[in-house]
Amino acid sequence: MPVLRLAKWSAVGLVALSVGLSAQEPSTQQLYESGQYQALVDRAAEGRAASPDDTYMAALAFLKMENSGASAAEYRRLQEQGGAWEQVGASGVAMLEHNYAEAVAAAQRAAEMSGDHPYIQYQLGLSALGANDNGTASQALARATEIKPDFAYAHYYAGQAFQKLHETSKAAEHFNYFVRLAPESPDRAAAMAILRALRK
């Protein structure tokens, strides 16, 4: 009887745990990776004093929504943070102005200050892709995936960088991670098409 009672309560505990986990709000990164851009920017606006990570994600979401003015405003909020985030914000603003040399330089300064932050490596990778510096981009984006393996878009753009370097096995590896990590992403179909082309 005690064993049955223990099994019963264990099952109840697992159900309660799963309900609790499903009730948790998704992170801004998860909202971004599932294409819920408006929900993301609303969340960031509600918690305006929240972490710079959320402000950064809001800047990226506004870009996906083709609202460069609002994206620039988020990057400027990052600049007010000082330190590495100030440089990330400067990099983002420079990218919006198509000044990729400055975007890379600012992102490199940020990485020198805080190179173990995945979003900082990601910004360096994005700016380097814009500058057609695929070597720097691949290194930074691969580093972002090492720091945060569940960061789907770091895998997506790492795949692009490695594809441009003709390193097809690494490109395929990152695109495969992306489609597994972000099944609801609006970019999933594009990633699947690239994977089919790489397999030929």
Backbone as CSV, one residue per row, in Angstrom:
resi,resn,N_x,N_y,N_z,CA_x,CA_y,CA_z,C_x,C_y,C_z
1,MET,0.810,-1.225,0.000,0.000,0.000,0.000,0.837,1.266,0.000
2,PRO,1.872,1.357,0.846,2.704,2.568,0.794,3.319,2.796,-0.573
3,VAL,3.711,1.698,-1.271,4.309,1.833,-2.603,3.296,2.413,-3.568
4,LEU,2.024,1.909,-3.482,0.978,2.425,-4.355,0.714,3.898,-4.083
5,ARG,0.702,4.264,-2.797,0.462,5.651,-2.425,1.583,6.546,-2.966
6,LEU,2.839,6.055,-2.859,3.986,6.803,-3.366,3.880,6.985,-4.871
7,ALA,3.507,5.903,-5.574,3.372,5.984,-7.028,2.289,6.976,-7.422
8,LYS,1.174,6.939,-6.655,0.072,7.854,-6.940,0.510,9.310,-6.785
9,TRP,1.184,9.595,-5.668,1.605,10.973,-5.430,2.708,11.405,-6.391
10,SER,3.541,10.449,-6.826,4.569,10.775,-7.823,3.924,11.192,-9.130
11,ALA,2.873,10.454,-9.516,2.164,10.792,-10.752,1.504,12.158,-10.644
12,VAL,0.890,12.416,-9.482,0.257,13.721,-9.258,1.303,14.831,-9.335
13,GLY,2.484,14.575,-8.734,3.560,15.564,-8.763,4.036,15.854,-10.165
14,LEU,4.139,14.809,-10.992,4.574,15.011,-12.380,3.554,15.821,-13.161
15,VAL,2.268,15.538,-12.935,1.221,16.292,-13.627,1.273,17.760,-13.200
16,ALA,1.411,17.986,-11.889,1.467,19.362,-11.387,2.674,20.091,-11.947
17,LEU,3.813,19.385,-12.017,5.020,19.997,-12.558,4.838,20.366,-14.016
18,SER,4.250,19.452,-14.806,4.067,19.729,-16.233,3.090,20.874,-16.453
19,VAL,2.025,20.943,-15.610,1.080,22.053,-15.715,1.772,23.365,-15.374
20,GLY,2.619,23.327,-14.318,3.349,24.527,-13.920,4.286,25.000,-15.006
21,LEU,4.979,24.058,-15.655,5.912,24.433,-16.716,5.173,25.002,-17.914
22,SER,4.019,24.393,-18.258,3.288,24.880,-19.425,2.674,26.253,-19.160
23,ALA,2.436,26.553,-17.859,1.840,27.834,-17.517,2.856,28.971,-17.523
24,GLN,4.148,28.635,-17.532,5.174,29.666,-17.537,5.106,30.453,-18.835
25,GLU,5.310,31.753,-18.718,5.319,32.574,-19.919,6.569,32.287,-20.735
26,PRO,6.454,32.262,-22.055,7.653,32.075,-22.871,8.584,33.272,-22.737
27,SER,9.871,33.043,-22.899,10.844,34.135,-22.842,10.720,34.985,-24.105
28,THR,11.337,36.155,-24.077,11.314,36.989,-25.282,12.038,36.287,-26.433
29,GLN,13.063,35.514,-26.112,13.743,34.755,-27.168,12.790,33.742,-27.795
30,GLN,12.019,33.048,-26.970,11.067,32.065,-27.494,9.977,32.737,-28.316
31,LEU,9.522,33.906,-27.878,8.541,34.646,-28.671,9.129,35.029,-30.022
32,TYR,10.371,35.467,-30.015,11.045,35.841,-31.260,11.157,34.652,-32.201
33,GLU,11.547,33.528,-31.639,11.798,32.346,-32.477,10.522,31.699,-32.995
34,SER,9.377,32.063,-32.402,8.106,31.542,-32.908,7.349,32.583,-33.729
35,GLY,7.991,33.717,-33.997,7.387,34.736,-34.845,6.336,35.592,-34.158
36,GLN,6.298,35.560,-32.826,5.307,36.356,-32.074,5.905,37.733,-31.739
37,TYR,6.153,38.499,-32.774,6.900,39.740,-32.618,6.123,40.800,-31.835
38,GLN,4.827,40.919,-32.104,4.050,41.931,-31.389,3.975,41.608,-29.902
39,ALA,3.778,40.331,-29.586,3.743,39.929,-28.175,5.075,40.234,-27.501
40,LEU,6.163,40.055,-28.235,7.497,40.324,-27.694,7.664,41.812,-27.379
41,VAL,7.330,42.665,-28.345,7.554,44.094,-28.110,6.602,44.623,-27.035
42,ASP,5.406,44.027,-26.948,4.487,44.411,-25.871,5.075,44.043,-24.521
43,ARG,5.666,42.850,-24.438,6.285,42.399,-23.181,7.433,43.335,-22.800
44,ALA,8.259,43.686,-23.771,9.390,44.566,-23.492,8.908,45.943,-23.040
45,ALA,7.810,46.416,-23.631,7.272,47.726,-23.255,6.709,47.700,-21.838
46,GLU,6.096,46.578,-21.476,5.527,46.454,-20.127,6.623,46.478,-19.067
47,GLY,7.722,45.837,-19.380,8.827,45.773,-18.422,9.993,46.612,-18.877
48,ARG,9.733,47.887,-19.105,10.741,48.757,-19.709,12.044,48.783,-18.934
49,ALA,11.975,48.562,-17.619,13.211,48.549,-16.821,13.795,47.145,-16.745
50,ALA,13.289,46.246,-17.574,13.746,44.850,-17.538,15.160,44.737,-18.094
51,SER,15.582,43.506,-18.278,16.965,43.258,-18.672,17.255,43.798,-20.070
52,PRO,18.499,44.139,-20.338,18.867,44.573,-21.686,18.654,43.475,-22.719
53,ASP,18.656,42.211,-22.266,18.384,41.105,-23.200,17.032,41.304,-23.874
54,ASP,16.005,41.677,-23.079,14.666,41.859,-23.633,14.607,43.069,-24.565
55,THR,15.329,44.121,-24.210,15.379,45.301,-25.080,16.022,44.929,-26.418
56,TYR,17.075,44.131,-26.352,17.748,43.690,-27.580,16.804,42.860,-28.440
57,MET,16.082,41.934,-27.801,15.132,41.112,-28.548,14.035,41.963,-29.171
58,ALA,13.607,43.010,-28.467,12.596,43.910,-29.023,13.136,44.625,-30.266
59,ALA,14.400,45.028,-30.226,15.010,45.670,-31.400,14.989,44.732,-32.597
60,LEU,15.311,43.462,-32.362,15.300,42.474,-33.445,13.883,42.222,-33.957
61,ALA,12.916,42.185,-33.019,11.527,41.945,-33.411,11.006,43.084,-34.286
62,PHE,11.330,44.328,-33.919,10.893,45.454,-34.735,11.501,45.380,-36.137
63,LEU,12.721,44.884,-36.241,13.324,44.695,-37.564,12.513,43.710,-38.387
64,LYS,12.093,42.603,-37.750,11.276,41.608,-38.449,9.941,42.206,-38.873
65,MET,9.450,43.167,-38.099,8.189,43.835,-38.405,8.385,44.997,-39.384
66,GLU,9.616,45.170,-39.863,9.977,46.218,-40.822,9.689,47.612,-40.271
67,ASN,9.946,47.769,-38.977,9.780,49.069,-38.316,11.160,49.502,-37.829
68,SER,11.936,50.070,-38.740,13.320,50.412,-38.413,13.404,51.545,-37.391
69,GLY,12.431,52.455,-37.405,12.443,53.545,-36.432,12.297,53.039,-35.008
70,ALA,11.363,52.115,-34.793,11.173,51.545,-33.460,12.364,50.679,-33.067
71,SER,12.950,49.984,-34.046,14.140,49.189,-33.763,15.284,50.084,-33.301
72,ALA,15.469,51.210,-33.997,16.528,52.159,-33.622,16.300,52.693,-32.212
73,ALA,15.030,52.918,-31.852,14.727,53.420,-30.504,15.143,52.401,-29.447
74,GLU,14.940,51.123,-29.731,15.358,50.076,-28.783,16.886,50.010,-28.685
75,TYR,17.548,50.116,-29.819,19.019,50.114,-29.789,19.545,51.317,-28.998
76,ARG,18.877,52.451,-29.119,19.321,53.636,-28.370,19.086,53.455,-26.873
77,ARG,18.036,52.723,-26.523,17.830,52.399,-25.102,18.992,51.549,-24.590
78,LEU,19.475,50.656,-25.426,20.639,49.855,-25.029,21.855,50.746,-24.840
79,GLN,22.018,51.741,-25.685,23.162,52.646,-25.553,23.158,53.362,-24.201
80,GLU,21.970,53.598,-23.653,21.859,54.249,-22.349,22.323,53.351,-21.202
81,GLN,22.453,52.031,-21.473,22.864,51.090,-20.431,24.356,51.226,-20.089
82,GLY,25.122,51.750,-21.025,26.573,51.858,-20.815,27.261,50.524,-21.035
83,GLY,28.579,50.524,-20.959,29.366,49.298,-21.062,29.183,48.572,-22.379
84,ALA,29.177,47.250,-22.315,29.074,46.431,-23.524,27.760,46.666,-24.254
85,TRP,26.673,46.855,-23.488,25.376,47.068,-24.140,25.330,48.393,-24.899
86,GLU,26.048,49.387,-24.422,26.133,50.644,-25.173,26.703,50.391,-26.561
87,GLN,27.720,49.522,-26.619,28.345,49.209,-27.901,27.433,48.353,-28.775
88,VAL,26.671,47.448,-28.166,25.696,46.652,-28.930,24.660,47.587,-29.556
89,GLY,24.172,48.541,-28.750,23.219,49.509,-29.281,23.797,50.326,-30.417
90,ALA,25.046,50.757,-30.254,25.717,51.517,-31.314,25.862,50.677,-32.573
91,SER,26.164,49.400,-32.397,26.289,48.492,-33.533,24.956,48.355,-34.263
92,GLY,23.875,48.206,-33.491,22.558,48.076,-34.105,22.151,49.318,-34.880
93,VAL,22.392,50.485,-34.304,22.068,51.741,-35.000,22.893,51.853,-36.278
94,ALA,24.172,51.516,-36.202,25.032,51.581,-37.391,24.548,50.622,-38.476
95,MET,24.083,49.426,-38.074,23.540,48.489,-39.065,22.326,49.079,-39.772
96,LEU,21.448,49.715,-39.002,20.257,50.327,-39.603,20.628,51.423,-40.588
97,GLU,21.772,52.058,-40.348,22.252,53.116,-41.249,23.141,52.551,-42.365
98,HIS,23.243,51.217,-42.432,24.056,50.518,-43.435,25.538,50.855,-43.328
99,ASN,25.951,51.237,-42.132,27.363,51.513,-41.863,27.945,50.262,-41.189
100,TYR,28.199,49.246,-42.002,28.565,47.936,-41.442,29.961,47.916,-40.840
101,ALA,30.857,48.755,-41.355,32.202,48.814,-40.763,32.108,49.264,-39.310
102,GLU,31.326,50.300,-39.043,31.149,50.779,-37.671,30.351,49.782,-36.843
103,ALA,29.375,49.125,-37.475,28.581,48.121,-36.765,29.467,46.991,-36.253
104,VAL,30.387,46.531,-37.090,31.307,45.467,-36.685,32.252,45.979,-35.602
105,ALA,32.790,47.175,-35.790,33.740,47.729,-34.814,33.094,47.863,-33.432
106,ALA,31.859,48.377,-33.394,31.165,48.537,-32.109,30.875,47.177,-31.475
107,ALA,30.448,46.217,-32.290,30.163,44.880,-31.764,31.440,44.210,-31.252
108,GLN,32.555,44.448,-31.930,33.823,43.903,-31.452,34.216,44.514,-30.108
109,ARG,33.946,45.813,-29.943,34.220,46.453,-28.646,33.356,45.824,-27.553
110,ALA,32.098,45.557,-27.894,31.206,44.907,-26.925,31.728,43.527,-26.554
111,ALA,32.177,42.772,-27.554,32.684,41.418,-27.307,33.950,41.440,-26.463
112,GLU,34.766,42.464,-26.641,35.975,42.601,-25.813,35.619,42.820,-24.344
113,MET,34.475,43.484,-24.113,34.041,43.745,-22.734,33.291,42.562,-22.130
114,SER,32.498,41.894,-22.943,31.631,40.831,-22.418,31.427,39.756,-23.476
115,GLY,32.507,39.069,-23.797,32.483,38.103,-24.887,31.755,36.813,-24.604
116,ASP,31.364,36.585,-23.345,30.661,35.353,-23.010,29.150,35.511,-23.009
117,HIS,28.659,36.633,-23.510,27.210,36.816,-23.609,26.760,36.414,-25.020
118,PRO,25.802,35.485,-25.133,25.429,34.998,-26.469,24.879,36.081,-27.385
119,TYR,24.108,37.039,-26.836,23.525,38.063,-27.697,24.586,39.037,-28.203
120,ILE,25.630,39.219,-27.433,26.724,40.090,-27.883,27.493,39.427,-29.017
121,GLN,27.756,38.135,-28.888,28.382,37.394,-29.994,27.458,37.373,-31.213
122,TYR,26.172,37.253,-30.960,25.187,37.244,-32.049,25.209,38.568,-32.810
123,GLN,25.257,39.674,-32.074,25.306,40.984,-32.725,26.574,41.128,-33.560
124,LEU,27.675,40.632,-33.031,28.919,40.663,-33.809,28.754,39.844,-35.083
125,GLY,28.141,38.681,-34.962,27.922,37.837,-36.135,27.021,38.484,-37.166
126,LEU,25.911,39.088,-36.714,24.988,39.736,-37.644,25.651,40.900,-38.373
127,SER,26.377,41.711,-37.614,27.017,42.872,-38.244,28.100,42.421,-39.222
128,ALA,28.829,41.378,-38.867,29.864,40.862,-39.775,29.240,40.272,-41.038
129,LEU,28.085,39.607,-40.908,27.384,39.119,-42.104,27.018,40.280,-43.015
130,GLY,26.525,41.362,-42.420,26.175,42.546,-43.204,27.375,43.127,-43.922
131,ALA,28.549,42.989,-43.306,29.790,43.507,-43.895,30.453,42.496,-44.837
132,ASN,29.806,41.358,-45.048,30.354,40.271,-45.876,31.666,39.725,-45.326
133,ASP,31.843,39.846,-44.007,32.994,39.253,-43.336,32.532,37.914,-42.754
134,ASN,32.457,36.926,-43.621,31.848,35.658,-43.237,32.709,34.853,-42.262
135,GLY,34.023,35.085,-42.276,34.891,34.415,-41.313,34.586,34.869,-39.894
136,THR,34.545,36.193,-39.706,34.208,36.729,-38.379,32.796,36.329,-37.984
137,ALA,31.873,36.409,-38.947,30.474,36.061,-38.667,30.343,34.619,-38.207
138,SER,30.986,33.698,-38.910,30.864,32.278,-38.558,31.438,32.005,-37.171
139,GLN,32.566,32.636,-36.862,33.183,32.428,-35.545,32.300,32.964,-34.425
140,ALA,31.771,34.185,-34.609,30.956,34.799,-33.567,29.647,34.047,-33.372
141,LEU,29.008,33.668,-34.462,27.727,32.978,-34.354,27.893,31.566,-33.807
142,ALA,28.967,30.891,-34.208,29.237,29.573,-33.631,29.501,29.693,-32.137
143,ARG,30.202,30.766,-31.749,30.464,30.994,-30.325,29.154,31.239,-29.570
144,ALA,28.237,31.987,-30.183,26.933,32.231,-29.552,26.197,30.919,-29.320
145,THR,26.302,29.979,-30.274,25.619,28.691,-30.104,26.306,27.823,-29.050
146,GLU,27.604,28.008,-28.872,28.309,27.264,-27.821,27.871,27.762,-26.441
147,ILE,27.738,29.087,-26.314,27.339,29.679,-25.032,25.878,29.351,-24.735
148,LYS,25.036,29.423,-25.765,23.596,29.205,-25.592,23.102,28.270,-26.701
149,PRO,23.236,26.963,-26.502,22.902,26.010,-27.564,21.452,26.058,-28.043
150,ASP,20.531,26.579,-27.216,19.123,26.638,-27.617,18.762,27.942,-28.330
151,PHE,19.741,28.735,-28.687,19.498,29.998,-29.384,19.361,29.694,-30.877
152,ALA,18.124,29.479,-31.314,17.868,28.990,-32.663,18.407,29.912,-33.747
153,TYR,18.212,31.216,-33.579,18.632,32.126,-34.647,20.150,32.272,-34.744
154,ALA,20.852,32.008,-33.678,22.317,31.963,-33.795,22.704,30.812,-34.714
155,HIS,21.998,29.683,-34.594,22.245,28.556,-35.506,21.864,28.926,-36.943
156,TYR,20.752,29.623,-37.098,20.275,29.989,-38.439,21.310,30.830,-39.182
157,TYR,21.797,31.867,-38.524,22.756,32.746,-39.198,24.159,32.146,-39.249
158,ALA,24.484,31.285,-38.292,25.749,30.536,-38.405,25.702,29.659,-39.648
159,GLY,24.548,29.035,-39.870,24.386,28.235,-41.087,24.611,29.061,-42.338
160,GLN,24.064,30.277,-42.362,24.267,31.144,-43.525,25.740,31.499,-43.714
161,ALA,26.399,31.827,-42.605,27.816,32.210,-42.692,28.666,31.049,-43.203
162,PHE,28.433,29.853,-42.658,29.212,28.698,-43.110,28.872,28.323,-44.548
163,GLN,27.621,28.524,-44.950,27.248,28.259,-46.339,28.020,29.181,-47.282
164,LYS,28.150,30.448,-46.905,28.891,31.394,-47.742,30.381,31.060,-47.798
165,LEU,30.864,30.391,-46.753,32.269,29.952,-46.741,32.447,28.593,-47.422
166,HIS,31.350,28.050,-47.954,31.339,26.736,-48.616,31.692,25.599,-47.664
167,GLU,31.426,25.811,-46.376,31.605,24.739,-45.389,30.233,24.105,-45.175
168,THR,29.850,23.244,-46.131,28.467,22.777,-46.197,28.079,21.876,-45.029
169,SER,29.014,21.084,-44.519,28.644,20.194,-43.411,28.319,21.000,-42.157
170,LYS,29.111,22.043,-41.893,28.830,22.899,-40.731,27.539,23.681,-40.951
171,ALA,27.334,24.152,-42.173,26.096,24.881,-42.480,24.884,23.986,-42.224
172,ALA,24.947,22.763,-42.732,23.820,21.834,-42.557,23.581,21.528,-41.084
173,GLU,24.653,21.369,-40.337,24.518,21.087,-38.900,23.752,22.212,-38.199
174,HIS,24.100,23.453,-38.496,23.437,24.579,-37.836,21.991,24.743,-38.312
175,PHE,21.744,24.549,-39.603,20.365,24.649,-40.080,19.492,23.540,-39.478
176,ASN,20.061,22.358,-39.309,19.316,21.265,-38.672,18.937,21.622,-37.239
177,TYR,19.888,22.216,-36.505,19.575,22.665,-35.146,18.443,23.685,-35.175
178,PHE,18.517,24.610,-36.125,17.507,25.659,-36.193,16.106,25.086,-36.389
179,VAL,15.947,24.180,-37.348,14.597,23.669,-37.628,14.060,22.851,-36.456
180,ARG,14.957,22.228,-35.687,14.506,21.484,-34.508,14.139,22.422,-33.361
181,LEU,14.927,23.483,-33.193,14.709,24.398,-32.067,13.567,25.378,-32.293
182,ALA,13.284,25.709,-33.541,12.279,26.740,-33.843,11.263,26.235,-34.865
183,PRO,10.467,25.219,-34.482,9.526,24.644,-35.448,8.437,25.599,-35.910
184,GLU,8.171,26.666,-35.148,7.122,27.618,-35.514,7.678,28.885,-36.143
185,SER,8.979,28.934,-36.383,9.586,30.149,-36.934,9.107,30.417,-38.361
186,PRO,8.860,31.679,-38.691,8.539,32.025,-40.083,9.683,31.707,-41.043
187,ASP,10.899,31.536,-40.530,12.055,31.244,-41.375,12.331,29.743,-41.514
188,ARG,11.487,28.918,-40.926,11.732,27.474,-40.970,11.686,26.935,-42.403
189,ALA,10.714,27.388,-43.199,10.602,26.909,-44.580,11.850,27.248,-45.381
190,ALA,12.382,28.456,-45.178,13.607,28.856,-45.880,14.768,27.973,-45.469
191,ALA,14.869,27.677,-44.165,15.947,26.809,-43.679,15.817,25.399,-44.255
192,MET,14.588,24.894,-44.331,14.374,23.563,-44.914,14.767,23.534,-46.397
193,ALA,14.461,24.610,-47.103,14.828,24.689,-48.530,16.337,24.687,-48.687
194,ILE,17.044,25.418,-47.801,18.506,25.433,-47.859,19.066,24.050,-47.556
195,LEU,18.475,23.370,-46.577,18.948,22.027,-46.227,18.770,21.066,-47.400
196,ARG,17.648,21.163,-48.092,17.436,20.295,-49.267,18.485,20.576,-50.335
197,ALA,18.812,21.853,-50.539,19.819,22.213,-51.541,21.197,21.711,-51.128
198,LEU,21.508,21.788,-49.823,22.814,21.343,-49.358,22.990,19.820,-49.486
199,ARG,21.879,19.093,-49.452,21.961,17.625,-49.542,22.169,17.134,-50.958
200,LYS,21.957,18.002,-51.953,22.080,17.577,-53.358,23.534,17.367,-53.750
